[in-house]
Amino acid sequence: MQYRQLGRSGLRISAFTLGTMTFGGKGNFAKTGNTDLAGACRQIDLCIDAGINMFDTADIYSTGVSEEILGAALKGRSDDVMVTTKARFNMGPGANDAGLSRFHLVSACEASLKRLGRDHIDLYYLHEWDGQTPLDETLEALDTLTRAGKIRYAGVSNFSAWHIMKALGTAERNRLIAPVSQQIYYSLQGREAEYELLPVAVDQGIGVQVWSPLAGGLLSGKYRRGRPQPEGTRQIEKWGEPPVYDIEKLYDVVEVLVSIAESRNISAAQVALAWVAQRPAITSVVIGARTEAQLVDNLKAIDLSLTAEEISRLDDASAPPILYPFWHQASTASDRLSAADLLLLGPTLAKKNK
């Protein structure tokens, strides 16, 4: 297992993280999986044996049941095993049972600690942007929780780049805890993060954990052009999260994935996971599975190193369009671009200069 520095913090986490959205299977989360305590213990054993030291959950997953199962499964294990959880979404009927207010964050953190059976959270994420709560209030709440020893690091999830910069600026101005990591959606199916989220990570030293690297299963190799979809699965046109804007392009990407996987006698899922893990700025890839067999297969991607030729094929098939102002920068500012700029524009400029 490779351990990577989480942004500018001193924390080192495994290149793969176990996501526990499947734990519990309550309410709307039943469609993601229904792993019970025994299954969770088995998954955690497999992950620890593989070298994973970070486990991800959220208070909203099965309305707290995921946290309860994860906490019970981790009880008595090494202190080196770390937990991330998140807060922001609605956890009750009250007017203050959601959002990033001091009221909600402090109470949400204390409730998560109780469910997890732990005295601290290693990495506490703001699960989503709250445009109606002042950022200084949110960051002051995180600062209070840090000073009380209830959280050790803070991060943001599903923020835009300007949200992140505003958070960093507010933290610096008021000398408050600043986010050290962001948790984002990023995969061969959706590379929008390359426009600004990954560049801001490079420029500002923000760690990156990737959720849904298999695009909710779209990149597993089960969904192929001209073939019937697996029985009981959602229609691609109605996928929702992540949305599919170009089905034909998705199929093109899957064909390359399958081709590479067949040449190596491995699964398409392993190839897709390895591609994300090898991308610039990525700290850790969050994997999850409905079954033990899926998890075992995903864990094999830890040791998979794609060749430059394989990466190039996948990049070409999945490349996002260069939007404004980036195409203008590529044509007029290529002499003075930073490493953060080149994360998106580097491949375009390389082809232009051939």
NORDALIN-V695944 format. One record per backbone hydrogen bond with DSSP energy under -1.0 kcal/mol. CO is the residue of the C=O (numbers start at 1). NH is the residue of the N-H. Records with the same first field share a line. If there is no record, write none. Layout:
# NORDALIN-V695944
CO = NH + NH
This chain:
# NORDALIN-V695944
2 = 15
4 = 13
5 = 7
6 = 9
11 = 6
13 = 4
15 = 285
17 = 287
18 = 56
20 = 23
22 = 35
26 = 29
27 = 30
29 = 32
35 = 24
36 = 40
37 = 41
38 = 42
39 = 43
40 = 44
41 = 45
42 = 46
43 = 47
44 = 48
45 = 49
46 = 50
47 = 52
48 = 51
53 = 82
54 = 18
55 = 84
56 = 20
60 = 63
61 = 66
62 = 65
64 = 68
65 = 69
66 = 70
67 = 71
68 = 72
69 = 73
70 = 74
74 = 77
78 = 81
82 = 55
83 = 123
84 = 57
85 = 125
86 = 59
87 = 127
88 = 99
94 = 97
97 = 91
101 = 105
102 = 106
103 = 107
104 = 108
105 = 109
106 = 110
107 = 111
108 = 112
109 = 113
110 = 114
111 = 115
112 = 116
113 = 117 + 118
121 = 152
123 = 85
124 = 155
125 = 87
126 = 157
130 = 133
134 = 138
135 = 139
136 = 140
137 = 141
138 = 142
139 = 143
140 = 144
141 = 145
142 = 146
143 = 147
144 = 148
145 = 150 + 151
146 = 149
150 = 121
153 = 124
154 = 180
155 = 126
156 = 183
160 = 164
161 = 165
162 = 166
163 = 167
164 = 168
165 = 169
166 = 170
167 = 171
168 = 172
169 = 173
170 = 174
171 = 176
180 = 207
181 = 156
182 = 209
183 = 158
184 = 211
190 = 187
191 = 194
192 = 195
193 = 198
196 = 200
197 = 201
198 = 202
199 = 203
200 = 204
201 = 205 + 206
205 = 8
207 = 182
208 = 283 + 284
209 = 184
210 = 286
212 = 215
214 = 217 + 219
215 = 218
217 = 220
224 = 227
230 = 233
235 = 238
236 = 239
239 = 241
246 = 250
247 = 251
248 = 252
249 = 253
250 = 254
251 = 255
252 = 256
253 = 257
254 = 258
255 = 259
256 = 260
257 = 261
258 = 262
259 = 263
260 = 264
261 = 265 + 266
267 = 271
268 = 272
269 = 273
270 = 274
271 = 275
272 = 276
273 = 277
274 = 278
276 = 279
279 = 282
284 = 210
285 = 17
287 = 19
291 = 295
292 = 296
293 = 297
294 = 298
295 = 299
298 = 301
299 = 302
301 = 304
307 = 311
308 = 312
309 = 313
310 = 314
311 = 315
312 = 316
313 = 317
314 = 318
315 = 319
323 = 327
325 = 329
326 = 330
327 = 331
328 = 332
329 = 333
333 = 336
338 = 342
341 = 345
342 = 346
345 = 349
346 = 350
347 = 351
348 = 352
349 = 353
